[in-house]
C-alpha cells in the first residue's frame, strides 16, 4: 500500500536487511528508523566489542537519516537494546557522545538480544528544515 505522504528513502550506502522491513519510513516530516545493529551494507552482522558495535549501529542510523533528509541532531526519540547489563555504563558514556544535552527521549532495555548482537537502536527523527 502506498500513500502520498509516506516514503521509503534509501541511498546506495544505506544498510539493508534480508528481513522484511524498510530501513526507515518517512511520514510527513517524521522519520521512523528501524532497528539498526552492527551490520554491513548487505545486512551481515559485524561482531565486535560493545563499543565497536555501538559505533557501527550509530553510523548506520546516521546513514539512514541522511537518506531521509535528516541527521542525529534531529533525533527526538530512541529505543535502545543492550544485550548485557554490564555494558550499560559504557553505553551511557558512548550515547552522550552522539546525543549531547538536551538528549532525545530514550528507552533502554537490557538482556534482550540474541548472542550474535551486543547492541541495537531504533530512532524517530524529524526532517531538517
C-alpha positions in Angstrom: 0.0 0.0 0.0 1.3 3.4 -0.9 0.2 6.8 0.4 1.4 10.2 -1.0 2.7 11.3 2.5 4.7 8.1 3.1 8.1 7.3 1.5 10.9 4.8 2.0 14.1 6.6 1.1 17.4 4.8 0.6 20.8 5.8 -0.7 23.3 3.3 -2.1 25.2 3.2 1.2 22.0 2.7 3.3 22.3 -0.6 5.2 19.7 -3.1 4.1 18.5 -6.4 5.5 17.3 -9.7 4.2 14.5 -9.4 6.8 11.1 -7.9 5.8 11.5 -4.3 6.9 12.5 -0.9 5.5 15.5 0.9 6.9 13.1 3.8 7.5 9.7 5.1 6.8 9.0 8.8 6.3 5.6 10.2 7.1 5.4 13.9 6.5 8.3 15.4 8.5 8.7 12.4 10.8 11.3 9.7 10.1 10.9 6.3 11.8 14.2 4.4 11.7 14.0 0.6 12.0 16.4 -1.2 14.5 20.0 -0.6 13.4 22.6 -3.0 14.6 26.3 -3.7 13.8 25.7 -4.8 10.2 27.4 -4.0 6.9 25.6 -2.6 3.8 24.2 -6.0 2.9 22.8 -6.6 6.4 25.5 -9.1 7.5 26.3 -8.9 11.3 29.7 -7.5 12.1 30.7 -8.8 15.5 32.9 -6.5 17.6 33.4 -5.2 21.1 30.3 -3.4 22.6 31.9 0.0 21.7 32.6 -1.2 18.1 29.0 -2.5 17.7 27.5 0.7 19.2 29.5 3.0 16.9 28.7 0.9 13.8 25.0 0.9 14.8 25.0 4.7 15.2 26.8 5.1 11.9 24.0 3.0 10.3 21.4 5.3 11.9 23.3 8.3 10.6 23.3 6.8 7.0 19.6 6.0 7.2 18.8 9.5 8.4 20.9 11.1 5.7 18.9 9.2 3.1 15.7 10.7 4.7 17.0 14.3 4.8 17.9 14.4 8.5 20.7 13.7 10.9 21.4 12.7 14.5 20.8 16.3 15.8 17.2 15.9 14.7 16.5 12.7 16.6 13.7 13.1 19.1 13.4 9.6 20.5 15.5 6.4 20.6 14.8 2.8 21.8 18.0 1.0 22.7 18.6 -2.7 23.3 21.7 -3.7 25.2 22.4 -7.4 25.4 24.5 -7.4 28.6 23.5 -5.2 31.6 27.2 -4.8 32.5 27.6 -2.7 29.3 25.1 -0.1 30.4 27.8 2.3 31.9 29.8 2.2 28.7 26.6 2.6 26.7 25.6 5.7 28.6 29.1 7.2 28.1 29.0 6.5 24.3 25.4 7.7 24.0 26.4 11.1 25.3 28.9 11.5 22.5 26.2 11.1 19.9 23.4 12.8 21.8 24.6 15.6 24.0 22.2 17.5 26.2 19.3 18.0 25.6 19.2 14.4 24.6 16.3 12.8 22.8 13.6 10.9 24.8 15.0 7.4 25.4 14.1 3.9 26.4 16.8 1.3 27.2 16.1 -2.5 27.5 18.8 -4.9 28.7 19.3 -8.7 28.5 17.2 -8.9 25.3 19.3 -9.5 22.2 20.4 -12.8 20.6 24.0 -13.9 21.3 25.4 -12.5 18.0 24.4 -8.9 18.8 25.5 -6.6 21.6 23.5 -3.5 20.7 20.6 -2.3 18.6 18.9 1.1 18.3 15.7 2.4 16.8 15.1 6.1 16.3 12.4 8.7 15.5 13.6 12.0 13.9 12.3 15.0 12.1 13.5 16.2 8.8 15.9 19.2 8.7 14.2 22.4 7.9 
